[in-house]
Amino acid sequence: MPIYVKVDGSGEKLAHLAEGDWELPSQIEALEFWLLTNPLNLAPAKYIADLGFTVRKNACGGGAILSPEAMSIMGRLGIKLYLSEYGE
């Protein structure tokens, strides 16, 4: 799964990021990079960024950080962030 960006309520996928990567920190980095390099390619609408991740083995803190700039872009474009946790 890792990251799909799609139009809310449809199966139309706009991007498939971090394919094969199931770790949340690197997926957040990939999503942020995509947002910062492609923000003007989308018109404001209703979108979903769905991150499918698994819990890191022996995780005990730290993790993913989404910058205010990336969150601002998501807000302007109408992108909701789904965090889909999967078991091993």
N, CA, C and O atoms as a GROMACS GRO file, in nm:
protein
  352
    1MET      N    1   0.082  -0.120   0.000
    1MET     CA    2   0.000   0.000   0.000
    1MET      C    3   0.085   0.125   0.000
    1MET      O    4   0.055   0.214  -0.079
    2PRO      N    5   0.181   0.141   0.073
    2PRO     CA    6   0.226   0.256   0.144
    2PRO      C    7   0.151   0.387   0.130
    2PRO      O    8   0.064   0.410   0.213
    3ILE      N    9   0.173   0.474   0.035
    3ILE     CA   10   0.101   0.602   0.033
    3ILE      C   11   0.024   0.616  -0.098
    3ILE      O   12   0.080   0.603  -0.207
    4TYR      N   13  -0.104   0.641  -0.085
    4TYR     CA   14  -0.187   0.678  -0.200
    4TYR      C   15  -0.242   0.816  -0.175
    4TYR      O   16  -0.292   0.845  -0.066
    5VAL      N   17  -0.234   0.902  -0.273
    5VAL     CA   18  -0.303   1.030  -0.269
    5VAL      C   19  -0.413   1.017  -0.373
    5VAL      O   20  -0.386   0.987  -0.490
    6LYS      N   21  -0.538   1.039  -0.331
    6LYS     CA   22  -0.650   1.019  -0.422
    6LYS      C   23  -0.760   1.121  -0.396
    6LYS      O   24  -0.761   1.190  -0.295
    7VAL      N   25  -0.850   1.128  -0.491
    7VAL     CA   26  -0.967   1.214  -0.477
    7VAL      C   27  -1.062   1.147  -0.381
    7VAL      O   28  -1.094   1.029  -0.398
    8ASP      N   29  -1.109   1.220  -0.280
    8ASP     CA   30  -1.199   1.165  -0.180
    8ASP      C   31  -1.328   1.117  -0.246
    8ASP      O   32  -1.389   1.189  -0.324
    9GLY      N   33  -1.368   0.995  -0.213
    9GLY     CA   34  -1.493   0.942  -0.265
    9GLY      C   35  -1.480   0.877  -0.402
    9GLY      O   36  -1.581   0.836  -0.461
   10SER      N   37  -1.360   0.866  -0.454
   10SER     CA   38  -1.342   0.800  -0.583
   10SER      C   39  -1.218   0.711  -0.576
   10SER      O   40  -1.140   0.719  -0.482
   11GLY      N   41  -1.202   0.630  -0.675
   11GLY     CA   42  -1.084   0.545  -0.681
   11GLY      C   43  -0.970   0.609  -0.758
   11GLY      O   44  -0.867   0.545  -0.780
   12GLU      N   45  -0.987   0.735  -0.798
   12GLU     CA   46  -0.886   0.803  -0.879
   12GLU      C   47  -0.761   0.833  -0.796
   12GLU      O   48  -0.765   0.917  -0.706
   13LYS      N   49  -0.651   0.765  -0.827
   13LYS     CA   50  -0.525   0.786  -0.756
   13LYS      C   51  -0.442   0.891  -0.828
   13LYS      O   52  -0.421   0.883  -0.949
   14LEU      N   53  -0.397   0.989  -0.752
   14LEU     CA   54  -0.315   1.097  -0.809
   14LEU      C   55  -0.167   1.070  -0.792
   14LEU      O   56  -0.085   1.118  -0.870
   15ALA      N   57  -0.132   0.993  -0.689
   15ALA     CA   58   0.008   0.962  -0.664
   15ALA      C   59   0.017   0.834  -0.583
   15ALA      O   60  -0.070   0.804  -0.502
   16HIS      N   61   0.124   0.759  -0.606
   16HIS     CA   62   0.157   0.640  -0.527
   16HIS      C   63   0.302   0.658  -0.486
   16HIS      O   64   0.393   0.648  -0.568
   17LEU      N   65   0.323   0.685  -0.357
   17LEU     CA   66   0.455   0.722  -0.307
   17LEU      C   67   0.510   0.615  -0.214
   17LEU      O   68   0.434   0.538  -0.156
   18ALA      N   69   0.640   0.610  -0.199
   18ALA     CA   70   0.710   0.524  -0.104
   18ALA      C   71   0.669   0.377  -0.120
   18ALA      O   72   0.651   0.306  -0.021
   19GLU      N   73   0.654   0.335  -0.243
   19GLU     CA   74   0.612   0.198  -0.270
   19GLU      C   75   0.708   0.098  -0.206
   19GLU      O   76   0.829   0.106  -0.223
   20GLY      N   77   0.653   0.004  -0.132
   20GLY     CA   78   0.733  -0.098  -0.065
   20GLY      C   79   0.790  -0.055   0.069
   20GLY      O   80   0.853  -0.135   0.137
   21ASP      N   81   0.770   0.069   0.109
   21ASP     CA   82   0.821   0.122   0.236
   21ASP      C   83   0.706   0.128   0.336
   21ASP      O   84   0.609   0.201   0.314
   22TRP      N   85   0.716   0.053   0.443
   22TRP     CA   86   0.608   0.046   0.542
   22TRP      C   87   0.641   0.121   0.671
   22TRP      O   88   0.567   0.108   0.769
   23GLU      N   89   0.748   0.201   0.674
   23GLU     CA   90   0.784   0.274   0.796
   23GLU      C   91   0.731   0.417   0.789
   23GLU      O   92   0.755   0.489   0.692
   24LEU      N   93   0.660   0.457   0.893
   24LEU     CA   94   0.594   0.588   0.897
   24LEU      C   95   0.691   0.705   0.881
   24LEU      O   96   0.661   0.796   0.803
   25PRO      N   97   0.805   0.709   0.950
   25PRO     CA   98   0.893   0.826   0.935
   25PRO      C   99   0.937   0.851   0.791
   25PRO      O  100   0.935   0.965   0.745
   26SER      N  101   0.976   0.748   0.719
   26SER     CA  102   1.020   0.769   0.581
   26SER      C  103   0.902   0.798   0.489
   26SER      O  104   0.918   0.867   0.388
   27GLN      N  105   0.785   0.748   0.521
   27GLN     CA  106   0.666   0.781   0.441
   27GLN      C  107   0.628   0.927   0.458
   27GLN      O  108   0.592   0.994   0.361
   28ILE      N  109   0.636   0.977   0.581
   28ILE     CA  110   0.607   1.119   0.604
   28ILE      C  111   0.706   1.204   0.525
   28ILE      O  112   0.668   1.306   0.467
   29GLU      N  113   0.833   1.165   0.522
   29GLU     CA  114   0.933   1.237   0.442
   29GLU      C  115   0.896   1.237   0.295
   29GLU      O  116   0.906   1.340   0.229
   30ALA      N  117   0.852   1.121   0.243
   30ALA     CA  118   0.814   1.111   0.102
   30ALA      C  119   0.692   1.197   0.071
   30ALA      O  120   0.688   1.265  -0.032
   31LEU      N  121   0.593   1.195   0.160
   31LEU     CA  122   0.474   1.277   0.141
   31LEU      C  123   0.511   1.425   0.144
   31LEU      O  124   0.465   1.502   0.059
   32GLU      N  125   0.593   1.464   0.239
   32GLU     CA  126   0.632   1.604   0.249
   32GLU      C  127   0.710   1.649   0.125
   32GLU      O  128   0.687   1.758   0.073
   33PHE      N  129   0.801   1.566   0.078
   33PHE     CA  130   0.877   1.599  -0.043
   33PHE      C  131   0.781   1.618  -0.160
   33PHE      O  132   0.793   1.714  -0.236
   34TRP      N  133   0.684   1.527  -0.174
   34TRP     CA  134   0.586   1.537  -0.283
   34TRP      C  135   0.505   1.665  -0.271
   34TRP      O  136   0.483   1.734  -0.370
   35LEU      N  137   0.460   1.697  -0.150
   35LEU     CA  138   0.381   1.819  -0.129
   35LEU      C  139   0.460   1.945  -0.163
   35LEU      O  140   0.408   2.037  -0.227
   36LEU      N  141   0.585   1.949  -0.121
   36LEU     CA  142   0.667   2.068  -0.141
   36LEU      C  143   0.712   2.085  -0.286
   36LEU      O  144   0.744   2.197  -0.328
   37THR      N  145   0.716   1.977  -0.363
   37THR     CA  146   0.760   1.987  -0.501
   37THR      C  147   0.644   1.989  -0.601
   37THR      O  148   0.666   2.018  -0.718
   38ASN      N  149   0.521   1.959  -0.555
   38ASN     CA  150   0.405   1.953  -0.646
   38ASN      C  151   0.283   2.031  -0.598
   38ASN      O  152   0.173   1.998  -0.642
   39PRO      N  153   0.294   2.130  -0.513
   39PRO     CA  154   0.173   2.190  -0.455
   39PRO      C  155   0.084   2.260  -0.555
   39PRO      O  156  -0.037   2.272  -0.532
   40LEU      N  157   0.139   2.308  -0.665
   40LEU     CA  158   0.058   2.385  -0.759
   40LEU      C  159  -0.003   2.298  -0.869
   40LEU      O  160  -0.074   2.350  -0.955
   41ASN      N  161   0.025   2.168  -0.868
   41ASN     CA  162  -0.028   2.079  -0.970
   41ASN      C  163  -0.172   2.037  -0.941
   41ASN      O  164  -0.236   1.975  -1.027
   42LEU      N  165  -0.224   2.067  -0.824
   42LEU     CA  166  -0.359   2.028  -0.786
   42LEU      C  167  -0.444   2.150  -0.758
   42LEU      O  168  -0.397   2.248  -0.699
   43ALA      N  169  -0.568   2.145  -0.800
   43ALA     CA  170  -0.664   2.250  -0.764
   43ALA      C  171  -0.723   2.213  -0.628
   43ALA      O  172  -0.740   2.095  -0.600
   44PRO      N  173  -0.756   2.310  -0.545
   44PRO     CA  174  -0.819   2.279  -0.416
   44PRO      C  175  -0.946   2.196  -0.439
   44PRO      O  176  -1.029   2.229  -0.524
   45ALA      N  177  -0.959   2.089  -0.363
   45ALA     CA  178  -1.074   1.998  -0.373
   45ALA      C  179  -1.075   1.913  -0.246
   45ALA      O  180  -1.025   1.956  -0.142
   46LYS      N  181  -1.130   1.794  -0.254
   46LYS     CA  182  -1.130   1.700  -0.142
   46LYS      C  183  -1.042   1.582  -0.180
   46LYS      O  184  -1.075   1.504  -0.269
   47TYR      N  185  -0.929   1.571  -0.110
   47TYR     CA  186  -0.832   1.466  -0.136
   47TYR      C  187  -0.804   1.388  -0.008
   47TYR      O  188  -0.833   1.434   0.102
   48ILE      N  189  -0.746   1.270  -0.027
   48ILE     CA  190  -0.702   1.187   0.084
   48ILE      C  191  -0.557   1.146   0.058
   48ILE      O  192  -0.524   1.103  -0.052
   49ALA      N  193  -0.472   1.160   0.158
   49ALA     CA  194  -0.339   1.101   0.155
   49ALA      C  195  -0.345   0.989   0.258
   49ALA      O  196  -0.353   1.014   0.378
   50ASP      N  197  -0.340   0.865   0.211
   50ASP     CA  198  -0.353   0.747   0.298
   50ASP      C  199  -0.218   0.682   0.313
   50ASP      O  200  -0.164   0.626   0.217
   51LEU      N  201  -0.162   0.688   0.434
   51LEU     CA  202  -0.033   0.626   0.463
   51LEU      C  203  -0.057   0.492   0.530
   51LEU      O  204  -0.113   0.486   0.639
   52GLY      N  205  -0.015   0.384   0.464
   52GLY     CA  206  -0.027   0.251   0.521
   52GLY      C  207   0.107   0.212   0.581
   52GLY      O  208   0.206   0.202   0.509
   53PHE      N  209   0.111   0.192   0.712
   53PHE     CA  210   0.239   0.166   0.778
   53PHE      C  211   0.226   0.053   0.878
   53PHE      O  212   0.116   0.017   0.919
   54THR      N  213   0.340  -0.002   0.917
   54THR     CA  214   0.346  -0.099   1.026
   54THR      C  215   0.430  -0.038   1.137
   54THR      O  216   0.514   0.049   1.113
   55VAL      N  217   0.406  -0.083   1.257
   55VAL     CA  218   0.482  -0.033   1.372
   55VAL      C  219   0.625  -0.084   1.362
   55VAL      O  220   0.648  -0.202   1.334
   56ARG      N  221   0.720   0.005   1.384
   56ARG     CA  222   0.861  -0.034   1.378
   56ARG      C  223   0.894  -0.128   1.492
   56ARG      O  224   0.854  -0.105   1.606
   57LYS      N  225   0.967  -0.232   1.462
   57LYS     CA  226   1.009  -0.327   1.564
   57LYS      C  227   1.095  -0.255   1.667
   57LYS      O  228   1.188  -0.182   1.631
   58ASN      N  229   1.066  -0.274   1.792
   58ASN     CA  230   1.138  -0.213   1.904
   58ASN      C  231   1.128  -0.061   1.905
   58ASN      O  232   1.216   0.006   1.962
   59ALA      N  233   1.025  -0.004   1.845
   59ALA     CA  234   1.008   0.142   1.847
   59ALA      C  235   0.984   0.188   1.991
   59ALA      O  236   0.907   0.126   2.065
   60CYS      N  237   1.050   0.296   2.028
   60CYS     CA  238   1.032   0.345   2.165
   60CYS      C  239   1.040   0.497   2.170
   60CYS      O  240   1.095   0.554   2.264
   61GLY      N  241   0.986   0.562   2.069
   61GLY     CA  242   0.985   0.707   2.068
   61GLY      C  243   1.038   0.760   1.938
   61GLY      O  244   1.072   0.685   1.847
   62GLY      N  245   1.044   0.890   1.931
   62GLY     CA  246   1.085   0.952   1.806
   62GLY      C  247   0.978   0.928   1.701
   62GLY      O  248   0.861   0.906   1.735
   63GLY      N  249   1.014   0.933   1.577
   63GLY     CA  250   0.916   0.904   1.473
   63GLY      C  251   0.906   1.015   1.372
   63GLY      O  252   1.002   1.087   1.345
   64ALA      N  253   0.787   1.027   1.316
   64ALA     CA  254   0.764   1.114   1.202
   64ALA      C  255   0.723   1.254   1.244
   64ALA      O  256   0.654   1.274   1.344
   65ILE      N  257   0.768   1.352   1.166
   65ILE     CA  258   0.730   1.491   1.189
   65ILE      C  259   0.687   1.550   1.055
   65ILE      O  260   0.761   1.544   0.957
   66LEU      N  261   0.567   1.605   1.051
   66LEU     CA  262   0.516   1.673   0.932
   66LEU      C  263   0.529   1.822   0.957
   66LEU      O  264   0.476   1.874   1.055
   67SER      N  265   0.599   1.892   0.870
   67SER     CA  266   0.629   2.034   0.891
   67SER      C  267   0.505   2.121   0.878
   67SER      O  268   0.409   2.083   0.811
   68PRO      N  269   0.507   2.238   0.941
   68PRO     CA  270   0.396   2.332   0.925
   68PRO      C  271   0.374   2.371   0.778
   68PRO      O  272   0.260   2.391   0.737
   69GLU      N  273   0.482   2.382   0.700
   69GLU     CA  274   0.468   2.416   0.559
   69GLU      C  275   0.390   2.309   0.484
   69GLU      O  276   0.302   2.340   0.404
   70ALA      N  277   0.422   2.181   0.509
   70ALA     CA  278   0.350   2.072   0.443
   70ALA      C  279   0.205   2.068   0.489
   70ALA      O  280   0.115   2.045   0.408
   71MET      N  281   0.181   2.090   0.619
   71MET     CA  282   0.043   2.091   0.669
   71MET      C  283  -0.036   2.206   0.608
   71MET      O  284  -0.155   2.192   0.579
   72SER      N  285   0.029   2.320   0.588
   72SER     CA  286  -0.037   2.434   0.526
   72SER      C  287  -0.079   2.402   0.383
   72SER      O  288  -0.190   2.436   0.341
   73ILE      N  289   0.010   2.338   0.308
   73ILE     CA  290  -0.023   2.298   0.170
   73ILE      C  291  -0.141   2.202   0.171
   73ILE      O  292  -0.233   2.215   0.091
   74MET      N  293  -0.138   2.106   0.262
   74MET     CA  294  -0.249   2.010   0.271
   74MET      C  295  -0.380   2.082   0.302
   74MET      O  296  -0.484   2.049   0.245
   75GLY      N  297  -0.376   2.178   0.391
   75GLY     CA  298  -0.495   2.254   0.426
   75GLY      C  299  -0.548   2.334   0.309
   75GLY      O  300  -0.668   2.335   0.284
   76ARG      N  301  -0.459   2.401   0.236
   76ARG     CA  302  -0.500   2.481   0.120
   76ARG      C  303  -0.562   2.395   0.010
   76ARG      O  304  -0.657   2.436  -0.056
   77LEU      N  305  -0.507   2.274  -0.009
   77LEU     CA  306  -0.556   2.188  -0.115
   77LEU      C  307  -0.674   2.101  -0.074
   77LEU      O  308  -0.740   2.042  -0.159
   78GLY      N  309  -0.700   2.093   0.057
   78GLY     CA  310  -0.810   2.009   0.104
   78GLY      C  311  -0.772   1.862   0.117
   78GLY      O  312  -0.853   1.774   0.090
   79ILE      N  313  -0.647   1.835   0.157
   79ILE     CA  314  -0.599   1.698   0.171
   79ILE      C  315  -0.614   1.652   0.316
   79ILE      O  316  -0.557   1.712   0.407
   80LYS      N  317  -0.693   1.544   0.335
   80LYS     CA  318  -0.705   1.481   0.466
   80LYS      C  319  -0.598   1.373   0.476
   80LYS      O  320  -0.568   1.305   0.378
   81LEU      N  321  -0.539   1.359   0.595
   81LEU     CA  322  -0.436   1.259   0.617
   81LEU      C  323  -0.493   1.141   0.691
   81LEU      O  324  -0.541   1.154   0.804
   82TYR      N  325  -0.488   1.024   0.628
   82TYR     CA  326  -0.530   0.900   0.691
   82TYR      C  327  -0.404   0.824   0.731
   82TYR      O  328  -0.310   0.813   0.652
   83LEU      N  329  -0.401   0.773   0.852
   83LEU     CA  330  -0.290   0.690   0.899
   83LEU      C  331  -0.344   0.549   0.919
   83LEU      O  332  -0.413   0.522   1.016
   84SER      N  333  -0.312   0.460   0.826
   84SER     CA  334  -0.365   0.323   0.826
   84SER      C  335  -0.258   0.229   0.878
   84SER      O  336  -0.160   0.200   0.809
   85GLU      N  337  -0.276   0.180   0.999
   85GLU     CA  338  -0.179   0.091   1.061
   85GLU      C  339  -0.212  -0.054   1.025
   85GLU      O  340  -0.326  -0.098   1.036
   86TYR      N  341  -0.110  -0.127   0.984
   86TYR     CA  342  -0.124  -0.268   0.947
   86TYR      C  343  -0.037  -0.353   1.035
   86TYR      O  344   0.072  -0.311   1.076
   87GLY      N  345  -0.083  -0.472   1.065
   87GLY     CA  346  -0.002  -0.567   1.143
   87GLY      C  347   0.101  -0.633   1.052
   87GLY      O  348   0.102  -0.612   0.931
   88GLU      N  349   0.187  -0.711   1.115
   88GLU     CA  350   0.293  -0.776   1.036
   88GLU      C  351   0.240  -0.880   0.942
   88GLU      O  352   0.317  -0.944   0.870
   0.00000   0.00000   0.00000
